[in-house]
């Protein structure tokens, strides 16, 4: 039987912004076999192979007990799939600040976006302007997502509740008043804290306190979901050719900080509420992960990140006086 040869161009027919799959794998071996990418799990009596459709995959997160072959990495790179090594449950194994991303090598990505980004990045005021733009977009996406997600409303979460409306309006006002990025970061933290308070109260976890090192379900799911969102952010930035170190808000000493800025566009709208809802019903990590991935698709989260990063790269005012 003649084997079918798959060329790299065949694997890029689905745009990254339209891809549907994010994989988190643990205790398995990722390998190439007969022109396909598989992951192998070891059962008591037999080894099981599972196919990964890389042409429609955005990110693969490799958790504890995983390995990947050189041949598999070559094929994943040809398909433009980002690979990240992380700890159990999709969060860092140690007290790290980011997933270690292995990005595909390509010299044919667009240059206009990185050039547009760098044209303003070294000007502190323009960088603040861009950060404010993304925070406004974050609010818009939150209201849009919560407004049309009937499942959220069935859980008692509404964008027009007084507490949410006040939190959004207060944050919008502070965005306009912020004089520097540090102040904007503080305002952003207060906004997210307000969302935690509202959502925790509506999902029967009124004593919730955000602690990434805590072991309660809500905190664990928030960690897990955030790193799925980081996968989307990292993918968008890699495809557009913008280095992860040119952040707008997060720590300038953190090499992957722009990934966090990009992920913030969609985290509050999707990851935050479903982490609390899933904790309320005692769902497993896998069940929560599947909900997040489905909601990313339903609400076109990756499309939105692409749209806003591209828009910000190319729409900066030319003169400082315009800011």
Protein Blocks (a to p, Z undefined) as FASTA:
>chain_A
ZZddddfklmmmpcfklpcbdcddehiadddeehiacdddddfkbccdddddfklcfbdc
ddehiacdfklmmmmmmnopacddddehhiafblcfbdcddddddfkbcfklmmmmmmmm
mpmklmmmmmmmmmmmmmmmmmmmmmmmmklmmnopafkbfklmmmmmmmmmmmmmpmbf
klmmmmmmmmmmmmmmmmmmmnopakbccdfkbcbfklmmmmmmmmmmmmmmmmmmmmno
pafklcfklcfkbmklmmmmmmmmmmmmmmmmmmmmmmmnopafklmmmmmmmmmmmnom
mmmmmmmmmmmmmmgcfbfklZZ
